[in-house]
Amino acid sequence: MASDPLDLSGHENDYSATDGYLERLFEGLNKAFLVVGCLFMAIMMLHVSIDVALRFLFNSSVIGTLETVSFYHMVIAVFLPLGYVELKGEHIRVDLFVQFLPKPLQFALYLFACLLGLIYFGMLGYQSFLDAWRSTDRLETIMSNFLFYIWPSRWALPIGFAGICLAILANLVRALRLRRAL
């Protein structure tokens, strides 16, 4: 059986036929966000490389490179994959003292941290949703040599924060089912 290149290593596939549907859905959604983030990273690399080559070879540039890279490529490449990073357990964790605690206390602290994460990223998602909505309503632009709309890129933040909330929720459900911290 071929392995999935986006396999969530560190989290065994412990799903039964009826169990874990929402977890698989959340994981699939976050994998899709990761793919979009990677595509924008590749587009950013190509865009900047073309701009540098044009500057070096022809003393010219691609108009709007700075704006496009700053307001679209970087934002999407950073915020959309947040949930996938959480699913992989790759966010920064400080477990210097927790690793010495009894397993039931580690489990309780993990559940508490998941709840705090849901509250924190939920609040960030809510506020960034309001900001994106306002930006869309005003058709927000920035000062540039041309009309440059930035309101579409504002939606990357609430989408990314929704993704990480779903990932935390999936990890929370998995931890409850396994009865241990992940």
N, C-alpha and C positions, 0 to 999 in steps of 0.2 A: 504494500500500500504506500503510495507516494505521500510524503509529508507536505503539509500546508506551509508555504513560505511565510505566511503571516500567522503561523501557529503561536498561540499564547503560551510560550514556554514558561514554566514555573507554575502554571495552573493546569492540572491534568483535566482531560476531557471526561468529566464524571457525569455526563448527562444520560438519562434514560430516555426512552421513546417519548414520554409525556412530560418529563421534567426538564426545566431549564429553557423553555421556549423563549421567554423574554430575555434571558441572558444571551442566548445565541443571536437573537435579534439585535440586542444592544452591541454585541461584539461585531456582528456583520456591519452595522451602521458605522461603528468606529473604524473598522477596516476600510470602509468606503471613504470616510473622512481622511484617513491616512493616505490613501491612494491619491485623492485630490490634492492634499498637501504636498505630496511628493511630486505630482505633476507640476504644481506651481513652483516648486523648488527647481525643477529641471527647466521650466520656462524662464525663470529668473536667471539661471545660469546662462542659458542661451542668449537671453536679451542683453545681459551685461557683457558677455563675450563679444557679441556682434557690435555693441557700442564701443568697446575698447578697440576692437580691430578696425572699425571705421575711423576712430580718432587717430590711431597709429598710422594707418595706411593712407587715409585721404583727408586727414585733419577735419573730419566731419563727425556728426554723432546722430544717434537715433533720438528724435525729439520726444521728450517726455519720459526718458529712461528713469531719471531720479524719482519722478512722481509715481510712475507705474510700479517700480520696484518697492518704493517706500510704502505706498498706500494699498497696494494689492498683493504683490507676490510675497513679501515678507509677512504680512498680516495673516494671509491664508496659510502659508507654509508653517507658521508657528502655532496658530490657535486651533486649526482643525484637527491636528493629530494629538491634541492633549488627552483625549479619552483613551486612545490606543496606548499611549505611554502609561496611563493609569492601569489599564487592563494587564499590561505586561509586568506591572509592579516595578517600573523603572523610575518613578519619581523619587526625589531625594527623601530618604527615611533616616531618622536618627534613632537607632534602636540600641544604643550603647548600654543602657540600663534595662530596657525592656526585655532583652534576650535572657537576662538572669532571673526574671520573674517566673512564677509558676504558669503553666500553660493556660489554666482557666482565667487568670488575670490578664495574660497577653491577649486572649480572646476578647475579654471585656473591653480592654483598651483599644483593640482593633475596631470593634463595633462602635465605640465612642468616637474614634477618629473618623470613621466612615460617616457618622451622623454629622460631625463638625464639617467635614468636607462637603457634604450635601448642602448644608446651610450656607457655607462660605461661597461655593461656586454657584449655588442657586441664587444668592444675592447678587453676585457679579453678573450672572446671566440675565437676571431680571433688569438690572440697571443698564447693562449694555443693550438689551432689547429695547428699552425705552429710548436710549440714545440713537439706536439704529432707526427706530420708527420716526423719531423727530428729524433725523438726517434725511430719511427717505421723503418725508412730508415736505421738507424744504428743498429737496433736490440739491443737497449740499455739494459745493464745489470748493476748490482751493484757488488761491492766486497763482497763476501760471501764465505762460505766453499764449496759452490756448485754453479753451473751456475744458476743465478736467473735473468730472464728477467723481466724488469719493463716497457718495452714499451707498453704492452697492458693497463696497468693502467693509462698511460698518457692520454688516450682517455676519461677518466671519466670527466675531466675538461671541454673540449669543449662541450661534450654532456650535462653536467650539466648547463653550461652557455647558451647553445642553449635553454635548457628547461626553464630557467628563463627568457630569452628574449621572448620566446613564451608566457609565463605566463604574463609578463608585457604587451605584445601586446594584449592578451585576456582581461586583466583588462582595458586597454586603450579603446578598442572597446566597452566593456560593459559600461564603464563610459560615453563614447560619446553617446551611445544609450540611457542610462538612464538620461543623461544630469545632472549628479551630480558626486561628488567625491565618491569613494568607501571607 
